[in-house]
């Protein structure tokens, strides 16, 4: 059966844009805190970090690099913290935040479109589309009274009436 786009999940799209900005801010803060241990030359995936392993675990990466710099034989967190001024707790907190944001972004949909998928949803969408065409043709101004009269079956976007995808998805599902 054919699917038709009936709306866009703006809330999810905005949430993902915000999460991506947060990811970049966390990444930049972590890079700033760990700059003494990073080789900052251009990298195609991660901007200005040459080693993508840094993003797998900020704290482990820094401890390993500090271990190398100190000439220790094996990584020892207590020894590294004692001998350096690494803000380990702050780095660890940023790492946890980064992983949470990345998890949210990985679980985010690839497509923000909302589809009418069943025969009932498609039929309802087409009926509401006809109603919206008439409302727009007669230049009915969006108002609370009109929304109430049509029981939120339609909504207005930029002074144009459109079928309410939330109504379509919930009314068909609850039948």
Secondary structure, 3 states (H helix, E strand, C coil): CCCEEEEECHHHHHHHHHHHHHHHHHHHHHHHHCHHHCCCCCECCCECCCCCHHHHCHHHHHHHHHHHHHCCCCCCHHHHHHHCCCCHHHHHHHHHHHHHHHHHHHCCCCCCEEEECCHHHHHHHHHHHHHHHHHHHCCCCCCHHHHHHCCCCEEEECCEEEECHHHHHHHHHCC
